[in-house]
Amino acid sequence: MRFLPLLTLVFALHVPAFGMGSKPAGRMASDAHTQIQVAGDLTESEQRLLLDDFAYLEQQNIEDNSAINALFHLDHTSASGMLSWLAERMQFIVANQKDSPSSRTESSVVMSNLGASLYFRAKQANSPGSFQVANGPLLSVNSPRVGIIEAGSGLFRGPFANENVNTSAPSSRIYRLGTIFHEARHSDGNGISLAFFHEKCPAGHIYENQAACDHNLNGPYTIGGNTILAMEKSCQNCSEQEREILRLSALDSFSRIIRDSVETMQADECSYVNTISSNELVPPIISEKCRANSRQTSPVSESPSVFWDEKPESLNHS
């Protein structure tokens, strides 16, 4: 799950309580290329933004990117290849029912992979579960690939909780798409890699003891950060300020990938922060961390990060 606490981005996939709530459900809408459906419990404007995001990516000429090719198993980077990868892991985007207007002042949900959480619950019960999409089908939950993704209000606020963001700007679309690709990775995995769950960040990290880091080299933060950078490089209409914000968002993701030490995880991010042309672009919590004279650098694990097995399990073939 991805949250926006104040001015920072924190991710933590968990197993939530859920319900369809009392929000009136409208019509479903679907993307022509991916067939991903956007449920009617999202507002019409939110539906349109998400469908336009997919259309935006489909029209982009993404520069060939070795990291994207390796992560998405592509011979050559393309928007169509990226969208095909996404469509295998995401079927429905639904509204987060707990993200009510009264709860949006301090912490807003960005996105969460509800399908992976429901599968984890079904696996514990050793029985397939089900989920009723608002004005849509009743889905059987027997694999993390069921592809039910919840969208919260934070998704439409832009990087670092920018309330004044133009939600239709290319940079906003890239940010949302990066988040969507992040959540799609949670639809993968089996056994120890099931759902690519996040782990607690190590001592000395900016998100110390929060389930906001990945102990692998192909998890949600790797996917999200690399897709944002790939789209940023191909953005023809992004201003330099927008590019810097997107790069910071990507670096925030990369800083959460557990390697050998806290310093290794954060050195690149702080090095880039020092080149930012306007200090106003850098969230205060990151600036404070990078201005520190010293940084705690304790080891984070006895075993190095590796690529996790992404093959999805099922209740029939665990």
LOKE-824948 format. One record per residue (C-alpha): residue number from 1; residue in three letters; x, y, z. Coordinates in steps of 0.05 Angstrom, whole numbers, plus 32768, in hexadecimal, padded with zeros to 4 digits. Example, Ala and Ser with C-alpha at 12.3 -4.5 7.8 and 13.67 -1.06 7.14 Angstrom:
BEGIN
r n->1	res->ALA	x->80F6	y->7FA6	z->809C
r n->2	res->SER	x->8111	y->7FEB	z->808F
END
This chain:
BEGIN
r n->1	res->MET	x->8000	y->8000	z->8000
r n->2	res->ARG	x->8018	y->8046	z->7FF3
r n->3	res->PHE	x->8008	y->8080	z->8022
r n->4	res->LEU	x->8016	y->80CA	z->8022
r n->5	res->PRO	x->8026	y->80DD	z->806B
r n->6	res->LEU	x->802E	y->8128	z->806C
r n->7	res->LEU	x->8063	y->8138	z->8037
r n->8	res->THR	x->8082	y->80F4	z->8030
r n->9	res->LEU	x->8072	y->80B4	z->800B
r n->10	res->VAL	x->806C	y->8074	z->8034
r n->11	res->PHE	x->8059	y->8030	z->8018
r n->12	res->ALA	x->8041	y->7FF5	z->8041
r n->13	res->LEU	x->8017	y->7FBD	z->8024
r n->14	res->HIS	x->7FEC	y->7F9F	z->805B
r n->15	res->VAL	x->7FAE	y->7F74	z->8063
r n->16	res->PRO	x->7F75	y->7FA6	z->806C
r n->17	res->ALA	x->7F2F	y->7F9D	z->8084
r n->18	res->PHE	x->7F02	y->7FAD	z->8048
r n->19	res->GLY	x->7EBC	y->7FBC	z->8033
r n->20	res->MET	x->7E99	y->7FDE	z->7FFA
r n->21	res->GLY	x->7E81	y->8018	z->8025
r n->22	res->SER	x->7E46	y->8045	z->8016
r n->23	res->LYS	x->7E62	y->806F	z->7FDD
r n->24	res->PRO	x->7E32	y->806B	z->7FA1
r n->25	res->ALA	x->7E50	y->8041	z->7F69
r n->26	res->GLY	x->7E50	y->805C	z->7F22
r n->27	res->ARG	x->7E61	y->803B	z->7EE1
r n->28	res->MET	x->7EA1	y->8015	z->7ED6
r n->29	res->ALA	x->7ED2	y->802C	z->7EA1
r n->30	res->SER	x->7F0B	y->8006	z->7E80
r n->31	res->ASP	x->7F4B	y->8015	z->7E5B
r n->32	res->ALA	x->7F49	y->7FFF	z->7E12
r n->33	res->HIS	x->7F91	y->7FE7	z->7E10
r n->34	res->THR	x->7F9A	y->7FC3	z->7E53
r n->35	res->GLN	x->7F51	y->7FB2	z->7E61
r n->36	res->ILE	x->7F5E	y->7FCA	z->7EA9
r n->37	res->GLN	x->7F1B	y->7FDF	z->7EC5
r n->38	res->VAL	x->7F10	y->801B	z->7EF2
r n->39	res->ALA	x->7ED6	y->800F	z->7F23
r n->40	res->GLY	x->7E9B	y->803D	z->7F2A
r n->41	res->ASP	x->7EA9	y->804B	z->7F73
r n->42	res->LEU	x->7EDF	y->807B	z->7F5C
r n->43	res->THR	x->7EC7	y->80C0	z->7F46
r n->44	res->GLU	x->7EBE	y->80CE	z->7EFC
r n->45	res->SER	x->7EF9	y->80FE	z->7EFD
r n->46	res->GLU	x->7F25	y->80C9	z->7F1F
r n->47	res->GLN	x->7F0F	y->8095	z->7EED
r n->48	res->ARG	x->7F1F	y->80C3	z->7EB3
r n->49	res->LEU	x->7F64	y->80D6	z->7ECF
r n->50	res->LEU	x->7F78	y->808D	z->7ED6
r n->51	res->LEU	x->7F60	y->8079	z->7E91
r n->52	res->ASP	x->7F83	y->80B6	z->7E73
r n->53	res->ASP	x->7FC3	y->80A0	z->7E98
r n->54	res->PHE	x->7FC3	y->805E	z->7E73
r n->55	res->ALA	x->7FB5	y->8082	z->7E32
r n->56	res->TYR	x->7FEE	y->80B2	z->7E40
r n->57	res->LEU	x->8020	y->8079	z->7E4A
r n->58	res->GLU	x->8008	y->8055	z->7E0C
r n->59	res->GLN	x->801A	y->8092	z->7DE3
r n->60	res->GLN	x->8060	y->809A	z->7DFF
r n->61	res->ASN	x->80A0	y->8086	z->7DDB
r n->62	res->ILE	x->80C6	y->806A	z->7E15
r n->63	res->GLU	x->8112	y->806A	z->7E0C
r n->64	res->ASP	x->8131	y->8025	z->7E0E
r n->65	res->ASN	x->8141	y->8016	z->7E57
r n->66	res->SER	x->8169	y->7FD9	z->7E6E
r n->67	res->ALA	x->814B	y->7FDB	z->7EB4
r n->68	res->ILE	x->8104	y->7FDB	z->7E9A
r n->69	res->ASN	x->8114	y->7FA4	z->7E68
r n->70	res->ALA	x->8130	y->7F78	z->7E9F
r n->71	res->LEU	x->80F7	y->7F85	z->7ED0
r n->72	res->PHE	x->80BF	y->7F7E	z->7E9D
r n->73	res->HIS	x->80E1	y->7F47	z->7E74
r n->74	res->LEU	x->80E1	y->7F70	z->7E34
r n->75	res->ASP	x->8111	y->7F6D	z->7DF9
r n->76	res->HIS	x->8107	y->7FB7	z->7DED
r n->77	res->THR	x->80E6	y->7FEB	z->7E19
r n->78	res->SER	x->80A1	y->8001	z->7E00
r n->79	res->ALA	x->8062	y->801E	z->7E1E
r n->80	res->SER	x->803A	y->7FE4	z->7E03
r n->81	res->GLY	x->8068	y->7FB1	z->7E24
r n->82	res->MET	x->8064	y->7FD6	z->7E67
r n->83	res->LEU	x->8018	y->7FD9	z->7E62
r n->84	res->SER	x->8014	y->7F8F	z->7E51
r n->85	res->TRP	x->803D	y->7F7F	z->7E8F
r n->86	res->LEU	x->800D	y->7FAA	z->7EB8
r n->87	res->ALA	x->7FCF	y->7F8A	z->7E9B
r n->88	res->GLU	x->7FE6	y->7F45	z->7EB3
r n->89	res->ARG	x->7FE7	y->7F5E	z->7EFB
r n->90	res->MET	x->7FAD	y->7F90	z->7EFF
r n->91	res->GLN	x->7F64	y->7F86	z->7EEC
r n->92	res->PHE	x->7F3D	y->7FB8	z->7F16
r n->93	res->ILE	x->7F4A	y->7FFA	z->7F37
r n->94	res->VAL	x->7F18	y->8008	z->7F6F
r n->95	res->ALA	x->7F10	y->803F	z->7FA2
r n->96	res->ASN	x->7F2E	y->8039	z->7FE7
r n->97	res->GLN	x->7EF1	y->803B	z->8013
r n->98	res->LYS	x->7F15	y->8052	z->8052
r n->99	res->ASP	x->7F35	y->808F	z->8031
r n->100	res->SER	x->7EFC	y->80BE	z->8041
r n->101	res->PRO	x->7F01	y->810A	z->803B
r n->102	res->SER	x->7F02	y->8111	z->8087
r n->103	res->SER	x->7F41	y->80E6	z->808C
r n->104	res->ARG	x->7F6B	y->8109	z->8056
r n->105	res->THR	x->7F8B	y->8141	z->807F
r n->106	res->GLU	x->7FC8	y->811B	z->8099
r n->107	res->SER	x->7FCC	y->80D8	z->8075
r n->108	res->SER	x->7FAD	y->80C4	z->8033
r n->109	res->VAL	x->7FAF	y->8081	z->8011
r n->110	res->VAL	x->7FD1	y->8083	z->7FCD
r n->111	res->MET	x->7FC7	y->803C	z->7FB4
r n->112	res->SER	x->7FC5	y->7FF5	z->7FD0
r n->113	res->ASN	x->7FC3	y->7FB0	z->7FB1
r n->114	res->LEU	x->7F83	y->7F96	z->7FD0
r n->115	res->GLY	x->7F84	y->7F57	z->7FA6
r n->116	res->ALA	x->7FC7	y->7F40	z->7FC3
r n->117	res->SER	x->7FAE	y->7F4D	z->800A
r n->118	res->LEU	x->7F6E	y->7F27	z->7FFD
r n->119	res->TYR	x->7F95	y->7EED	z->7FE0
r n->120	res->PHE	x->7FC2	y->7EEB	z->801D
r n->121	res->ARG	x->7F84	y->7EE7	z->8049
r n->122	res->ALA	x->7F66	y->7EB0	z->801C
r n->123	res->LYS	x->7FA7	y->7E89	z->801F
r n->124	res->GLN	x->7FA7	y->7E8B	z->806B
r n->125	res->ALA	x->7F60	y->7E6F	z->8069
r n->126	res->ASN	x->7F74	y->7E3D	z->8033
r n->127	res->SER	x->7F36	y->7E51	z->800C
r n->128	res->PRO	x->7F2C	y->7E7F	z->7FD0
r n->129	res->GLY	x->7F0D	y->7EC2	z->7FE3
r n->130	res->SER	x->7EE2	y->7EF1	z->7FBA
r n->131	res->PHE	x->7ED9	y->7F3B	z->7FAE
r n->132	res->GLN	x->7E9E	y->7F61	z->7F92
r n->133	res->VAL	x->7EB3	y->7F9A	z->7F65
r n->134	res->ALA	x->7E83	y->7FD5	z->7F69
r n->135	res->ASN	x->7E53	y->7FCE	z->7F2E
r n->136	res->GLY	x->7E81	y->7F97	z->7F14
r n->137	res->PRO	x->7E8F	y->7F4D	z->7F19
r n->138	res->LEU	x->7E98	y->7F21	z->7F56
r n->139	res->LEU	x->7EE1	y->7F0C	z->7F53
r n->140	res->SER	x->7EFE	y->7ECC	z->7F6D
r n->141	res->VAL	x->7F3E	y->7ED9	z->7F95
r n->142	res->ASN	x->7F6C	y->7E9D	z->7F8B
r n->143	res->SER	x->7FAD	y->7EBF	z->7F76
r n->144	res->PRO	x->7FD0	y->7F01	z->7F84
r n->145	res->ARG	x->7FC6	y->7F0E	z->7F3A
r n->146	res->VAL	x->7F7C	y->7F1B	z->7F46
r n->147	res->GLY	x->7F91	y->7F63	z->7F3A
r n->148	res->ILE	x->7F64	y->7F8E	z->7F67
r n->149	res->ILE	x->7F86	y->7FD0	z->7F75
r n->150	res->GLU	x->7F6A	y->8006	z->7FA4
r n->151	res->ALA	x->7F74	y->804F	z->7F94
r n->152	res->GLY	x->7F71	y->8084	z->7FCA
r n->153	res->SER	x->7F6E	y->80D0	z->7FC8
r n->154	res->GLY	x->7FBA	y->80D5	z->7FD0
r n->155	res->LEU	x->7FC3	y->80B9	z->7F8A
r n->156	res->PHE	x->7FA5	y->80F9	z->7F6D
r n->157	res->ARG	x->7FCF	y->812A	z->7F96
r n->158	res->GLY	x->8011	y->8120	z->7F71
r n->159	res->PRO	x->8058	y->8113	z->7F8A
r n->160	res->PHE	x->8065	y->8127	z->7FD2
r n->161	res->ALA	x->801C	y->8138	z->7FE0
r n->162	res->ASN	x->801A	y->8176	z->7FB4
r n->163	res->GLU	x->7FD4	y->8192	z->7FBD
r n->164	res->ASN	x->7FDD	y->81C4	z->7F84
r n->165	res->VAL	x->7FF2	y->8191	z->7F50
r n->166	res->ASN	x->7FD4	y->8191	z->7F0A
r n->167	res->THR	x->7FB9	y->814A	z->7F09
r n->168	res->SER	x->7FB8	y->8149	z->7EBD
r n->169	res->ALA	x->8000	y->815F	z->7EB5
r n->170	res->PRO	x->8030	y->812A	z->7E97
r n->171	res->SER	x->8058	y->812A	z->7ED8
r n->172	res->SER	x->801A	y->8119	z->7F00
r n->173	res->ARG	x->8009	y->80E1	z->7ED0
r n->174	res->ILE	x->804F	y->80C5	z->7ED5
r n->175	res->TYR	x->804C	y->80C7	z->7F21
r n->176	res->ARG	x->8009	y->80A2	z->7F22
r n->177	res->LEU	x->8021	y->806E	z->7EEF
r n->178	res->GLY	x->8060	y->8062	z->7F19
r n->179	res->THR	x->8033	y->8054	z->7F55
r n->180	res->ILE	x->8006	y->8026	z->7F2B
r n->181	res->PHE	x->8042	y->7FFE	z->7F14
r n->182	res->HIS	x->805B	y->7FFA	z->7F5C
r n->183	res->GLU	x->801A	y->7FDC	z->7F73
r n->184	res->ALA	x->8017	y->7FAC	z->7F39
r n->185	res->ARG	x->8057	y->7F8A	z->7F51
r n->186	res->HIS	x->8031	y->7F76	z->7F91
r n->187	res->SER	x->8008	y->7F47	z->7F64
r n->188	res->ASP	x->8045	y->7F1A	z->7F5C
r n->189	res->GLY	x->806C	y->7EE8	z->7F84
r n->190	res->ASN	x->8066	y->7EA6	z->7FA8
r n->191	res->GLY	x->807B	y->7E8A	z->7FEB
r n->192	res->ILE	x->80AD	y->7EBA	z->800A
r n->193	res->SER	x->80A5	y->7EEB	z->7FD0
r n->194	res->LEU	x->8059	y->7EEB	z->7FD2
r n->195	res->ALA	x->803D	y->7F30	z->7FC2
r n->196	res->PHE	x->8083	y->7F4E	z->7FC9
r n->197	res->PHE	x->8070	y->7F68	z->800D
r n->198	res->HIS	x->8098	y->7FA3	z->8028
r n->199	res->GLU	x->80C6	y->7F9A	z->8063
r n->200	res->LYS	x->80D9	y->7FC8	z->809D
r n->201	res->CYS	x->810E	y->7FFB	z->808B
r n->202	res->PRO	x->814F	y->7FF3	z->80B2
r n->203	res->ALA	x->816A	y->801D	z->80EB
r n->204	res->GLY	x->8182	y->8061	z->80D3
r n->205	res->HIS	x->8154	y->8062	z->8096
r n->206	res->ILE	x->8125	y->809C	z->808F
r n->207	res->TYR	x->80EA	y->806B	z->8096
r n->208	res->GLU	x->810B	y->8042	z->80CD
r n->209	res->ASN	x->80DE	y->8009	z->80E7
r n->210	res->GLN	x->80A7	y->8019	z->80B5
r n->211	res->ALA	x->8092	y->7FE3	z->8083
r n->212	res->ALA	x->80A9	y->800F	z->804A
r n->213	res->CYS	x->80E6	y->7FED	z->802B
r n->214	res->ASP	x->80F4	y->7FB2	z->7FFC
r n->215	res->HIS	x->8128	y->7F7C	z->8009
r n->216	res->ASN	x->812D	y->7F68	z->7FC0
r n->217	res->LEU	x->8145	y->7F85	z->7F7F
r n->218	res->ASN	x->8105	y->7F7E	z->7F56
r n->219	res->GLY	x->80CF	y->7F93	z->7F86
r n->220	res->PRO	x->809A	y->7FCB	z->7F84
r n->221	res->TYR	x->80CB	y->8003	z->7F93
r n->222	res->THR	x->80FA	y->7FEC	z->7F5C
r n->223	res->ILE	x->80C1	y->7FE7	z->7F2B
r n->224	res->GLY	x->80A2	y->802A	z->7F3E
r n->225	res->GLY	x->80E3	y->8051	z->7F3F
r n->226	res->ASN	x->80FB	y->8036	z->7EFC
r n->227	res->THR	x->80B9	y->8042	z->7ED9
r n->228	res->ILE	x->80B7	y->808A	z->7EF2
r n->229	res->LEU	x->80FE	y->8097	z->7ED9
r n->230	res->ALA	x->80F0	y->8076	z->7E96
r n->231	res->MET	x->80B2	y->80A0	z->7E8A
r n->232	res->GLU	x->80D3	y->80E0	z->7EA4
r n->233	res->LYS	x->810B	y->80D8	z->7E70
r n->234	res->SER	x->80D7	y->80D1	z->7E39
r n->235	res->CYS	x->80AB	y->810B	z->7E50
r n->236	res->GLN	x->80A9	y->8141	z->7E1B
r n->237	res->ASN	x->807F	y->8173	z->7E43
r n->238	res->CYS	x->809E	y->816F	z->7E88
r n->239	res->SER	x->80BF	y->81AD	z->7EA4
r n->240	res->GLU	x->8102	y->81A7	z->7EC6
r n->241	res->GLN	x->80E0	y->81B1	z->7F09
r n->242	res->GLU	x->80AF	y->8179	z->7EFA
r n->243	res->ARG	x->80E9	y->814C	z->7EE5
r n->244	res->GLU	x->810D	y->8159	z->7F26
r n->245	res->ILE	x->80CF	y->8148	z->7F4E
r n->246	res->LEU	x->80C7	y->8107	z->7F28
r n->247	res->ARG	x->8110	y->80F5	z->7F32
r n->248	res->LEU	x->8108	y->8102	z->7F7D
r n->249	res->SER	x->80CC	y->80D5	z->7F7E
r n->250	res->ALA	x->80F4	y->809E	z->7F5B
r n->251	res->LEU	x->812E	y->80A7	z->7F8B
r n->252	res->ASP	x->80FF	y->80A2	z->7FC6
r n->253	res->SER	x->80ED	y->805D	z->7FAB
r n->254	res->PHE	x->8135	y->8048	z->7F9F
r n->255	res->SER	x->8148	y->805E	z->7FE6
r n->256	res->ARG	x->8118	y->8029	z->8000
r n->257	res->ILE	x->813B	y->7FEE	z->7FDF
r n->258	res->ILE	x->8163	y->7FCB	z->8016
r n->259	res->ARG	x->81AA	y->7FBC	z->8000
r n->260	res->ASP	x->81E6	y->7FB9	z->802E
r n->261	res->SER	x->81DF	y->7FF6	z->805B
r n->262	res->VAL	x->81B5	y->8034	z->8066
r n->263	res->GLU	x->81EC	y->805F	z->8047
r n->264	res->THR	x->81EB	y->8035	z->8008
r n->265	res->MET	x->81A0	y->803D	z->8003
r n->266	res->GLN	x->819F	y->8088	z->800C
r n->267	res->ALA	x->81E1	y->80A3	z->7FF0
r n->268	res->ASP	x->81C8	y->80AA	z->7FA8
r n->269	res->GLU	x->8188	y->80CE	z->7FBF
r n->270	res->CYS	x->81AE	y->8101	z->7FE8
r n->271	res->SER	x->81E1	y->810C	z->7FB1
r n->272	res->TYR	x->81A9	y->811E	z->7F81
r n->273	res->VAL	x->8185	y->814A	z->7FB4
r n->274	res->ASN	x->81C4	y->8176	z->7FB7
r n->275	res->THR	x->81BC	y->8185	z->7F6D
r n->276	res->ILE	x->8173	y->819B	z->7F70
r n->277	res->SER	x->816D	y->81E2	z->7F57
r n->278	res->SER	x->8136	y->81F6	z->7F87
r n->279	res->ASN	x->8136	y->81E0	z->7FD0
r n->280	res->GLU	x->80EB	y->81EA	z->7FD0
r n->281	res->LEU	x->80E4	y->81AC	z->7FA6
r n->282	res->VAL	x->8104	y->817F	z->7FDA
r n->283	res->PRO	x->80D6	y->8165	z->8011
r n->284	res->PRO	x->80EF	y->817F	z->8055
r n->285	res->ILE	x->80F7	y->8139	z->8072
r n->286	res->ILE	x->8128	y->8127	z->8039
r n->287	res->SER	x->814E	y->8169	z->803F
r n->288	res->GLU	x->8158	y->815F	z->808A
r n->289	res->LYS	x->8172	y->8118	z->807F
r n->290	res->CYS	x->81A3	y->812E	z->8049
r n->291	res->ARG	x->81BD	y->816A	z->8070
r n->292	res->ALA	x->81D1	y->813E	z->80AB
r n->293	res->ASN	x->821B	y->813E	z->80B9
r n->294	res->SER	x->821B	y->80F3	z->80C6
r n->295	res->ARG	x->81EF	y->80B9	z->80B5
r n->296	res->GLN	x->81E4	y->8078	z->80DB
r n->297	res->THR	x->81FC	y->803F	z->80AE
r n->298	res->SER	x->81EC	y->7FFE	z->80D1
r n->299	res->PRO	x->81E8	y->7FBE	z->80A9
r n->300	res->VAL	x->81A1	y->7FAC	z->8095
r n->301	res->SER	x->81A6	y->7F62	z->8088
r n->302	res->GLU	x->81D5	y->7F27	z->8087
r n->303	res->SER	x->81BC	y->7F14	z->8042
r n->304	res->PRO	x->81C1	y->7F43	z->8006
r n->305	res->SER	x->8184	y->7F56	z->7FDD
r n->306	res->VAL	x->8175	y->7F29	z->7FA2
r n->307	res->PHE	x->8141	y->7F23	z->7F6B
r n->308	res->TRP	x->8103	y->7F03	z->7F86
r n->309	res->ASP	x->80DA	y->7ECE	z->7F61
r n->310	res->GLU	x->80A0	y->7EF3	z->7F41
r n->311	res->LYS	x->8078	y->7EB6	z->7F2A
r n->312	res->PRO	x->8034	y->7EBD	z->7F4B
r n->313	res->GLU	x->8018	y->7E85	z->7F75
r n->314	res->SER	x->7FD0	y->7E6F	z->7F7C
r n->315	res->LEU	x->7FA8	y->7E46	z->7FAC
r n->316	res->ASN	x->7FA8	y->7E0E	z->7F7A
r n->317	res->HIS	x->7FF3	y->7E13	z->7F6A
r n->318	res->SER	x->8016	y->7E32	z->7FA7
END
